[in-house]
Each structure stands twice: as C-alpha cells, then as structure tokens.
Amino acid sequence: MKKLLPVFIALLLCASCDKETVTTDCLEQALTDFNMVSYTGQELGCNFFVHQYTFRNRQYYMLGNHCVDMTVSPVDCDGNELCDGNNQQACNRFFRRATNHGIVGIRL
C-alpha cells in the first residue's frame, strides 16, 4: 500500500491535464490542484516535489521526496504511466536517455 500511494499521487497530478493543453499549462494546473508552487530554490526538506523530463519529444513528470521511501514512475500530461509493467524496455530507455529539466514544483 505504501508503494502505491506515490503512483496514485502521480496519476492524480496529471489527471486534470487536458490533452490539448500545452505542457506548461498542464504543469501549472497540476501545481494549483495539489497546492504546489513553482520551484525557485526553496528548501526541499520533506516536501513533495516534481521533476520535469523530456523523453521522445514528450514531457514527463515524476514525484520526489527525500523523506519518503517511494517507487515512482514517469507520468505524461495525459496521465499515462511509462513504467506500468507492460513496457519495461521503454522504462529502461527513459531512465538512460531522458533529459532531466530539474525540479519544477514543490508542495509546501
């Protein structure tokens, strides 16, 4: 159960994103929905934060938290989880080749 919570949160993070919306708009909407703010260098502490990645010309987001042992999977703006167990090769390629744009949001 403890391992499923971060995946559930990640899916909820992009659940409100419209497929036609630009990625930045999706991120802004997700930050608003989950009471997150744009990351501008704040102390992370034990707060949840979101990394943004680019992989195969698509944006992906992945939750992080330095104080919680969690299993995470990259999620696109449509709510599709890349590492869902059905596509391990794509998941492995993501972790080898995705461009990490850094932390873009934090929950205070």
Contacts in CASP RR format, 6 or more apart in sequence:
PFRMAT RR
TARGET T0000
AUTHOR 0000-0000-0000
METHOD contacts of the structure
MODEL  1
MKKLLPVFIALLLCASCDKETVTTDCLEQALTDFNMVSYTGQELGCNFFV
HQYTFRNRQYYMLGNHCVDMTVSPVDCDGNELCDGNNQQACNRFFRRATN
HGIVGIRL
2 69 0 8 1.000
2 70 0 8 1.000
3 70 0 8 1.000
3 71 0 8 1.000
5 70 0 8 1.000
6 63 0 8 1.000
6 64 0 8 1.000
6 65 0 8 1.000
6 68 0 8 1.000
6 70 0 8 1.000
6 71 0 8 1.000
6 72 0 8 1.000
7 71 0 8 1.000
7 72 0 8 1.000
7 73 0 8 1.000
7 81 0 8 1.000
9 34 0 8 1.000
9 48 0 8 1.000
9 63 0 8 1.000
10 61 0 8 1.000
10 62 0 8 1.000
10 63 0 8 1.000
10 72 0 8 1.000
10 73 0 8 1.000
10 75 0 8 1.000
10 81 0 8 1.000
11 75 0 8 1.000
11 79 0 8 1.000
11 81 0 8 1.000
12 33 0 8 1.000
12 34 0 8 1.000
13 30 0 8 1.000
13 33 0 8 1.000
13 34 0 8 1.000
13 50 0 8 1.000
13 61 0 8 1.000
13 63 0 8 1.000
13 75 0 8 1.000
14 26 0 8 1.000
14 30 0 8 1.000
14 61 0 8 1.000
14 75 0 8 1.000
14 76 0 8 1.000
14 77 0 8 1.000
14 78 0 8 1.000
14 79 0 8 1.000
15 79 0 8 1.000
16 29 0 8 1.000
16 30 0 8 1.000
16 33 0 8 1.000
17 25 0 8 1.000
17 26 0 8 1.000
17 29 0 8 1.000
17 30 0 8 1.000
17 77 0 8 1.000
17 78 0 8 1.000
17 79 0 8 1.000
18 25 0 8 1.000
18 26 0 8 1.000
19 77 0 8 1.000
19 78 0 8 1.000
21 29 0 8 1.000
21 77 0 8 1.000
23 59 0 8 1.000
23 77 0 8 1.000
26 59 0 8 1.000
26 77 0 8 1.000
27 50 0 8 1.000
27 52 0 8 1.000
27 59 0 8 1.000
27 61 0 8 1.000
27 77 0 8 1.000
27 104 0 8 1.000
27 105 0 8 1.000
30 36 0 8 1.000
30 50 0 8 1.000
30 61 0 8 1.000
31 37 0 8 1.000
31 38 0 8 1.000
31 50 0 8 1.000
31 105 0 8 1.000
34 107 0 8 1.000
35 107 0 8 1.000
35 108 0 8 1.000
36 48 0 8 1.000
36 50 0 8 1.000
36 105 0 8 1.000
36 106 0 8 1.000
36 107 0 8 1.000
36 108 0 8 1.000
37 105 0 8 1.000
37 106 0 8 1.000
37 108 0 8 1.000
38 104 0 8 1.000
38 105 0 8 1.000
39 49 0 8 1.000
39 50 0 8 1.000
39 103 0 8 1.000
39 104 0 8 1.000
39 105 0 8 1.000
39 106 0 8 1.000
41 103 0 8 1.000
42 106 0 8 1.000
42 108 0 8 1.000
44 66 0 8 1.000
44 103 0 8 1.000
44 106 0 8 1.000
45 66 0 8 1.000
45 67 0 8 1.000
46 65 0 8 1.000
46 66 0 8 1.000
46 67 0 8 1.000
46 68 0 8 1.000
47 65 0 8 1.000
47 106 0 8 1.000
47 107 0 8 1.000
47 108 0 8 1.000
48 63 0 8 1.000
48 64 0 8 1.000
48 65 0 8 1.000
48 68 0 8 1.000
48 106 0 8 1.000
48 107 0 8 1.000
49 63 0 8 1.000
49 64 0 8 1.000
49 65 0 8 1.000
49 103 0 8 1.000
49 105 0 8 1.000
49 106 0 8 1.000
49 107 0 8 1.000
50 61 0 8 1.000
50 62 0 8 1.000
50 63 0 8 1.000
50 64 0 8 1.000
50 103 0 8 1.000
50 104 0 8 1.000
50 105 0 8 1.000
50 106 0 8 1.000
51 61 0 8 1.000
51 62 0 8 1.000
51 63 0 8 1.000
51 64 0 8 1.000
51 100 0 8 1.000
51 101 0 8 1.000
51 102 0 8 1.000
51 103 0 8 1.000
51 104 0 8 1.000
52 59 0 8 1.000
52 60 0 8 1.000
52 61 0 8 1.000
52 100 0 8 1.000
52 101 0 8 1.000
52 102 0 8 1.000
52 104 0 8 1.000
53 59 0 8 1.000
53 60 0 8 1.000
53 61 0 8 1.000
53 62 0 8 1.000
53 74 0 8 1.000
53 94 0 8 1.000
53 98 0 8 1.000
53 99 0 8 1.000
53 100 0 8 1.000
53 101 0 8 1.000
54 60 0 8 1.000
54 98 0 8 1.000
54 99 0 8 1.000
54 101 0 8 1.000
55 74 0 8 1.000
55 82 0 8 1.000
55 93 0 8 1.000
55 94 0 8 1.000
55 97 0 8 1.000
55 98 0 8 1.000
55 99 0 8 1.000
58 76 0 8 1.000
59 76 0 8 1.000
59 77 0 8 1.000
60 74 0 8 1.000
60 75 0 8 1.000
60 76 0 8 1.000
60 82 0 8 1.000
60 94 0 8 1.000
60 98 0 8 1.000
61 74 0 8 1.000
61 75 0 8 1.000
61 76 0 8 1.000
61 77 0 8 1.000
61 104 0 8 1.000
62 72 0 8 1.000
62 73 0 8 1.000
62 74 0 8 1.000
62 75 0 8 1.000
63 70 0 8 1.000
63 72 0 8 1.000
64 70 0 8 1.000
64 72 0 8 1.000
73 81 0 8 1.000
73 82 0 8 1.000
73 83 0 8 1.000
73 84 0 8 1.000
73 91 0 8 1.000
74 81 0 8 1.000
74 82 0 8 1.000
74 83 0 8 1.000
74 91 0 8 1.000
74 94 0 8 1.000
74 98 0 8 1.000
75 81 0 8 1.000
75 82 0 8 1.000
76 82 0 8 1.000
82 90 0 8 1.000
82 91 0 8 1.000
82 94 0 8 1.000
83 90 0 8 1.000
83 91 0 8 1.000
83 94 0 8 1.000
85 91 0 8 1.000
END
